[in-house]
Amino acid sequence: MNQKYIIIILLILSLNSYGQITFNLKGEVVSRSIPATNMNGATIQIGTNLQILEYGTYTSPDGASIPGYLVKVGEQTYSIRANHLNRIQLDEPASIVELWDQILLRSDLPESYAEYGYQYDIRKDLEEEAQEMINIFYNQNLMFYDDYIEDYLQSLLNRVQPNTYEDRKPGHLNIKIVSSTMPDSYSLPNGTIIVTTGLISLVNSEEELIAILTHEVAHYVLDHQITNYNAQVTREKRAVFWAGIATGIAAAGEAYMNVHNDIHTGGALTVSTAILSSSIAQEVVSRLGIKYTQEQEREADHTCGLVLDLLEIDSTALSSDLMKIKNYYTDQERYYELSPEGPYPTLMQRIKQIGEPDPLQFQNKKYDIIVSLVHTHNAIMHLNARQPVTAIMMCDRNIEAGIAMEDDYIIKAMATRQMSETTAGNLEALRQLQTAESLDILPSITVYKQQGITYLRLDMLDEAIDAFTRYRKNLEAAAPSDYVNSELSWTRAMIHKAGLLE
């Protein structure tokens, strides 16, 4: 055959397969027989077992192009119309991979891929947009780093969708943790799932965390970001848009630091990083196609339920998540703009559709042990945000789980002292600090500083001078830095002050 014609044939085959989506799913014809579109008079009878191989456009004997499915019966392959799929009852999925294939099969994606292809140009553009956002998180120190927690979350994600799953889309599922007290999560179009520290601490069980991850994976697998991107009418130039977002976050961070720089905790207790403002967040979610419609949320909820069922997890784990998110934003008095999960009426409708959760069902001490450092991190941020009640609640999660370390007791003492001007409150704070000092896990010299302040509150001046002196000696032994020098000056002044008050 002429080489020119071979190349043309290969090109035609390539074009025909460009938008096809392949499957390897078994099922049985159960309701009505199915006529084959590629063979005149051929019919697949009720009770026939078959395999669904792919979705594409197939040529009938009279030359017409008919979209549908290629199926295999024995050694024979047939093409059938897309609307005849409902006559086939699929076998129960034997694995999580098979379940995701079934979910894709039942979605609109096979038809979309056949008509538009995989739109790799758009996917590349969105992947670069997602990377811009991730770079801003890194550059603004908004990421939370903990090798153990990251590994733990990635293992949960792999249970939801194994990293061996192949759907011909670029990108791969991975998790990044953002430092924020706001309980949010969202999947970026490159497969990165963002989870905030606030969300990790909001839930009380591994099952609830898996439900959140599954919901976000569903948005990604079902290509909701691509759908929403295609619906956008105009887009500001990428460089201009992300430069504006970076500037806004930097300004928010500077304002935050200016308001909260009077809290010097030292050691691991650092001033919290800035948080994406609501207005900035809404711009970003719209830009990246992750501002979902109610129908897309329902589709992701339903998909999540199917996956949780296969994993033998109660589907109300997701409604428990949504209820806790709703309660958090209600407590924050953000009634009209609850979160990316949607406004109050929509959120309640979704909870009702999934099923009302049992508030006591998803409580797990082991989970609190696993994520204890996240609780401590969030406690610091709540303390710096002048939210002492929530800071104490975070510390108490670790204390009740038996995993609390020095910082947890120090933070609780500081929060207790912020909340009370009474002798009883200050004595309770002192008791927490004495507990912190008695531990030998991660000793912190901050305990002496906080003891000195508490003793001053109690007019125990000799004890205050002794505590401040110990703090000063530890600072003098530390490596010089602007922070250490500032703390030394403050501590010497406090020792002098306490001496004059005697």
C-alpha positions in Angstrom: 0.0 0.0 0.0 1.2 3.5 -0.8 2.9 5.1 2.2 0.9 8.3 1.7 -2.4 6.3 2.1 -1.1 4.5 5.2 -0.4 7.9 6.9 -3.9 9.1 6.0 -5.5 6.0 7.5 -3.4 6.3 10.7 -4.5 10.0 11.0 -8.1 9.0 10.5 -7.8 6.3 13.2 -6.1 8.8 15.5 -8.8 11.3 15.0 -11.6 8.8 15.6 -10.0 7.6 18.9 -9.0 11.1 20.1 -12.2 11.6 22.1 -13.0 8.0 23.0 -13.1 6.9 26.6 -12.3 3.2 27.3 -13.9 0.9 29.8 -13.7 -2.7 30.9 -17.0 -3.2 32.6 -19.2 -6.2 32.7 -23.0 -6.3 32.8 -26.1 -8.1 31.6 -28.9 -7.0 29.3 -31.9 -7.0 31.6 -34.9 -5.0 30.3 -35.1 -5.2 26.5 -33.0 -6.6 23.7 -30.5 -4.1 22.2 -30.2 -3.8 18.4 -26.6 -3.5 17.1 -26.0 -0.4 15.0 -23.0 -2.0 13.1 -24.8 -5.1 11.9 -28.2 -5.2 10.1 -30.6 -7.4 12.1 -28.2 -8.3 14.8 -29.7 -8.1 18.3 -28.2 -8.6 21.8 -30.9 -10.5 23.7 -32.1 -10.2 27.3 -30.0 -12.2 29.7 -26.8 -11.7 27.6 -23.6 -11.1 29.5 -21.4 -8.5 27.8 -18.4 -6.2 28.3 -18.6 -2.5 27.7 -15.3 -1.5 26.0 -15.5 2.2 24.9 -17.6 5.1 23.9 -17.2 6.6 20.5 -18.7 7.2 17.1 -19.3 4.1 15.0 -20.4 3.6 11.4 -23.6 1.8 10.6 -23.9 -0.5 7.5 -25.6 2.3 5.6 -22.6 4.6 6.3 -24.2 6.8 9.1 -22.1 7.9 12.0 -23.8 6.9 15.3 -22.5 7.8 18.7 -22.7 5.0 21.3 -20.9 2.2 23.0 -18.7 -0.7 21.7 -19.6 -3.9 23.6 -18.2 -7.4 23.4 -20.2 -10.6 23.6 -18.0 -13.6 23.5 -15.5 -12.9 20.7 -17.9 -10.6 18.8 -18.1 -6.9 19.1 -21.1 -4.7 18.6 -21.9 -1.0 18.7 -25.0 0.1 20.4 -26.7 3.5 20.7 -25.9 5.6 23.8 -29.5 5.7 25.0 -29.7 1.9 25.1 -27.1 1.8 28.0 -30.0 1.9 30.4 -31.0 -1.6 29.3 -27.8 -3.0 30.8 -27.4 -3.7 34.5 -23.7 -3.4 35.5 -22.1 -6.0 37.8 -21.4 -4.8 41.3 -18.0 -3.1 41.2 -15.3 -5.4 42.5 -12.8 -2.5 43.2 -12.6 1.2 43.6 -11.1 1.6 40.1 -14.1 -0.3 38.6 -16.5 2.0 40.6 -14.9 5.1 39.2 -15.2 3.6 35.7 -18.9 3.0 36.3 -19.3 6.6 37.5 -17.7 7.9 34.4 -19.8 5.6 32.2 -23.0 7.0 33.8 -21.9 10.6 33.5 -22.0 13.0 30.5 -18.3 12.8 30.0 -18.2 10.0 27.4 -20.4 12.0 25.1 -18.5 15.2 25.8 -15.1 13.6 25.1 -16.4 12.1 21.9 -17.7 15.5 20.7 -15.0 17.9 22.0 -12.0 15.6 22.7 -10.1 16.0 26.0 -9.4 19.8 25.3 -5.8 19.4 26.3 -5.1 23.1 25.4 -7.6 24.2 28.0 -6.4 21.7 30.5 -2.8 23.0 30.1 -4.0 26.6 30.6 -5.9 25.6 33.7 -3.0 23.6 35.1 -0.8 26.7 34.7 -3.4 28.8 36.5 -3.6 26.3 39.3 0.2 26.4 39.7 0.1 30.2 39.9 -2.3 29.8 42.9 0.0 27.2 44.6 3.0 29.4 44.0 1.3 32.3 45.8 0.5 30.0 48.7 4.2 29.0 48.9 5.5 32.6 48.5 3.1 34.0 51.1 4.0 31.2 53.6 0.5 30.0 53.7 1.4 26.3 53.5 1.3 24.0 56.5 4.2 21.5 56.5 4.1 18.2 58.3 5.5 15.1 56.6 3.4 12.7 58.7 0.1 14.5 58.2 0.8 14.9 54.4 1.6 11.2 54.1 -1.5 10.4 56.1 -3.8 12.5 53.9 -2.2 11.1 50.7 -2.9 7.5 51.9 -6.5 8.4 52.5 -6.7 9.9 49.0 -5.2 6.8 47.6 -8.0 4.8 49.2 -10.6 7.0 47.5 -8.9 6.9 44.1 -5.8 4.8 43.6 -2.9 6.7 41.9 -2.8 4.0 39.3 -6.2 5.1 38.0 -5.9 6.2 34.3 -8.6 8.4 32.6 -6.4 10.0 29.9 -6.5 13.4 31.7 -3.3 15.1 32.6 -2.5 15.9 36.2 -2.5 13.6 39.2 -4.3 13.7 42.5 -2.3 15.1 45.4 -2.9 17.0 48.6 -1.6 20.3 49.9 -2.5 21.7 53.3 -3.1 25.5 53.6 -2.7 27.2 57.0 -6.1 28.7 57.7 -8.7 28.5 60.5 -11.4 28.5 57.8 -12.7 25.0 57.2 -12.5 24.7 53.4 -11.4 22.3 50.7 -11.3 22.4 47.0 -9.9 20.5 44.1 -7.8 22.4 41.5 -8.0 21.5 37.8 -4.5 20.0 37.9 -5.6 17.4 40.5 -4.3 19.2 43.5 -6.7 19.0 46.4 -6.4 21.9 48.9 -7.4 21.2 52.5 -7.1 23.8 55.2 -5.8 23.1 58.7 -9.2 24.4 59.9 -11.1 21.7 58.1 -8.8 19.0 59.5 -9.5 20.2 63.0 -13.2 20.8 62.4 -14.0 17.1 61.8 -13.6 14.4 64.4 -13.0 11.3 62.5 -11.1 9.7 59.6 -14.4 8.8 58.0 -15.4 12.5 57.8 -12.1 13.4 56.3 -12.4 10.7 53.7 -15.9 11.9 52.8 -14.5 15.4 52.1 -11.7 14.1 50.0 -14.1 11.9 48.0 -16.4 14.8 47.3 -13.5 16.9 46.0 -12.2 13.9 43.9 -15.7 13.6 42.4 -15.6 17.2 41.2 -12.2 16.5 39.6 -13.1 13.2 38.0 -16.4 14.6 36.7 -14.5 17.5 35.1 -16.6 20.2 36.7 -13.8 22.7 36.5 -13.5 22.2 32.7 -17.2 22.6 32.3 -17.2 25.8 34.3 -14.2 27.1 32.5 -15.9 26.6 29.1 -18.9 28.6 30.4 -16.8 31.7 31.2 -17.3 34.6 28.8 -14.2 36.7 29.5 -11.0 36.2 31.4 -8.5 38.7 32.6 -5.0 38.2 31.5 -3.3 35.6 33.7 -0.3 37.6 34.8 -2.5 40.6 35.7 -5.0 38.5 37.6 -2.5 36.6 39.8 -0.4 39.6 40.4 -3.5 41.3 41.9 -4.3 38.2 44.0 -0.7 38.1 45.4 -0.8 41.8 46.2 -4.1 41.4 48.0 -2.9 38.5 50.1 0.3 40.3 51.0 -1.7 43.4 52.1 -4.0 41.2 54.2 -1.0 39.6 55.8 0.7 42.9 56.6 -2.5 44.2 58.2 -2.8 41.0 60.1 0.7 41.2 61.5 0.3 44.8 62.4 -2.8 44.0 64.5 -1.4 40.9 66.2 2.3 41.6 66.6 1.9 42.2 70.3 1.7 38.5 70.9 5.2 37.2 71.3 5.0 33.5 72.0 8.4 32.4 70.8 9.6 28.9 69.8 7.0 27.0 67.9 4.3 29.6 68.7 4.6 32.0 65.8 2.2 34.7 64.7 -0.4 33.3 62.3 -0.1 33.7 58.5 -2.6 35.7 56.6 -5.8 34.1 55.4 -7.4 34.5 52.0 -10.2 37.1 52.3 -13.7 36.1 51.2 -13.6 38.5 48.2 -10.2 37.2 47.0 -11.4 33.6 47.5 -14.5 34.2 45.3 -12.4 35.6 42.5 -10.1 32.6 42.6 -12.8 29.9 42.6 -14.5 31.6 39.7 -11.2 31.9 37.8 -10.3 28.2 38.3 -13.8 26.8 37.5 -14.4 25.6 41.1 -17.4 27.7 41.7 -19.9 24.9 41.3 -23.5 24.9 40.5 -26.1 23.3 42.7 -26.4 20.4 40.2 -22.7 19.8 40.2 -22.7 19.8 44.0 -25.5 17.2 44.0 -23.6 15.1 41.5 -20.5 15.2 43.6 -22.5 14.3 46.7 -24.1 11.4 45.0 -20.8 10.1 43.7 -19.3 10.5 47.1 -22.1 8.3 48.5 -21.3 5.5 46.0 -17.6 5.6 46.9 -18.3 5.7 50.7 -20.6 2.7 50.3 -17.9 0.7 48.6 -15.4 1.7 51.3 -18.0 0.6 53.9 -18.3 4.1 55.4 -21.6 5.6 56.4 -22.6 8.2 53.7 -23.8 10.6 56.5 -20.1 11.2 57.1 -20.4 13.8 54.3 -23.5 15.4 55.8 -21.7 15.5 59.2 -19.0 17.5 57.4 -21.5 19.9 55.9 -23.3 20.3 59.2 -20.1 21.2 61.0 -19.1 23.6 58.3 -22.5 25.2 58.5 -22.2 25.5 62.3 -18.7 27.0 62.0 -19.7 29.8 59.6 -22.9 30.4 61.5 -20.9 30.9 64.7 -18.7 33.3 62.7 -21.9 35.2 61.8 -21.3 34.7 58.1 -24.9 33.9 57.4 -25.1 35.1 53.8 -21.9 33.8 52.5 -21.2 30.6 54.5 -18.3 29.1 52.5 -17.5 27.7 49.1 -19.8 24.8 50.1 -22.7 27.1 49.4 -25.2 29.4 51.2 -27.2 28.3 54.2 -30.4 27.1 52.3 -28.4 25.1 49.8 -26.2 23.5 52.5 -29.2 22.4 54.5 -30.9 21.0 51.4 -27.8 18.9 50.6 -27.6 17.7 54.2 -31.2 16.6 54.1 -30.7 14.8 50.7 -27.7 12.9 52.1 -29.3 12.1 55.4 -29.2 13.8 58.8 -26.0 12.8 60.7 -25.8 11.4 64.2 -23.7 14.0 66.0 -22.1 11.3 68.2 -21.4 8.8 65.5 -18.2 10.3 64.1 -16.0 10.8 67.2 -12.6 9.1 67.2 -9.8 9.6 69.8 -7.3 8.0 67.4 -8.0 10.7 64.8 -7.2 13.4 67.3 -3.9 11.7 68.1 -3.0 11.6 64.4 -3.8 15.2 63.7 -2.7 16.7 67.1 -0.1 19.0 65.6 -2.7 20.5 63.4 -4.9 21.2 66.4 -2.0 23.0 68.1 -1.3 25.0 64.9 -4.9 26.1 64.7 -5.0 26.9 68.5 -2.1 29.3 67.9 -4.0 31.0 65.1 -7.2 31.3 67.1 -5.2 32.7 70.1 -3.6 35.4 67.9 -7.0 36.2 66.4 -8.3 36.9 69.9 -10.6 33.8 69.8 -9.5 32.3 73.2 -12.6 30.0 73.5 -11.8 28.2 70.3 -8.1 28.1 71.1 -8.9 26.3 74.4 -11.2 23.9 72.5 -8.3 23.0 70.2 -5.9 22.4 73.1 -8.5 20.4 75.0 -8.9 18.0 72.0 -5.2 17.1 72.4 -5.4 17.0 76.2 -8.4 14.7 76.2 -6.7 12.4 73.6 -3.6 12.2 75.9 -1.4 13.6 73.2 -0.9 17.2 74.5 2.6 18.7 74.6 4.0 21.8 76.2 2.7 24.2 73.6 -0.9 23.0 74.1 -0.8 23.8 77.9 1.0 27.1 77.2 -1.6 28.2 74.7 -4.4 27.1 76.9 -2.9 29.1 79.8 -2.6 32.2 77.6 -6.2 31.9 76.4 -7.5 31.3 79.9 -5.7 34.4 81.1 -7.1 36.5 78.2 -10.6 35.4 79.2 -10.4 36.2 82.9 -9.3 39.0 85.2 -10.1 36.9 88.3 -7.7 35.3 90.7 -9.3 31.9 90.0 -8.7 32.3 86.2 -5.1 33.3 86.7 -4.5 30.4 89.1 -5.9 28.1 86.5 -3.6 29.6 83.9 -0.7 29.0 86.3 -1.7 25.4 86.8 -1.6 24.9 83.0 1.9 26.4 82.8 3.1 24.3 85.7 1.9 21.2 83.8 3.7 22.4 80.7 6.9 22.8 82.7 6.7 19.4 84.1 6.6 17.7 80.7 9.7 16.7 78.9 8.6 16.3 75.3 9.3 19.5 73.5 10.5 21.9 76.3 9.8 25.6 75.5 11.4 28.6 77.3 8.1 30.5 76.6 6.7 28.8 79.7 8.9 31.0 81.9 7.8 34.1 80.2 4.1 33.2 80.6 4.7 32.2 84.2 6.2 35.6 84.9 3.2 37.4 83.4 0.8 35.2 85.3 2.6 35.8 88.6 2.5 39.5 88.0 -1.3 39.2 87.5 -1.4 37.4 90.9 0.8 40.0 92.6 3.3 37.3 93.3 6.3 39.5 92.6 9.2 37.4 93.8 7.9 34.4 91.8 7.5 36.7 88.8 11.1 38.0 89.0 12.3 34.4 89.3 10.4 33.3 86.2 11.5 36.2 84.1 15.1 35.6 85.2 14.9 32.0 84.0 13.5 33.3 80.7 16.3 35.8 80.4 19.0 33.2 81.0 17.6 30.9 78.4 17.4 33.8 75.9 21.0 34.7 76.6 22.0 31.1 75.8 20.1 31.2 72.5 21.6 32.2 69.1 21.4 35.9 68.7 18.6 37.2 66.5 16.3 40.3 66.2 13.6 38.3 68.0 15.9 37.2 70.8 17.3 40.7 71.3 13.8 42.2 71.4 12.7 39.6 74.0 15.8 40.2 76.1 15.0 44.0 76.2 11.4 43.3 77.1 12.4 40.7 79.8 14.9 43.0 81.5 12.3 45.7 81.6 9.7 43.4 83.2 12.3 42.3 85.9 12.9 46.0 86.6 9.1 46.6 86.7 8.4 43.7 89.1 11.2 45.0 91.4 9.6 48.4 91.7 6.2 46.9 92.4 7.5 45.1 95.5 
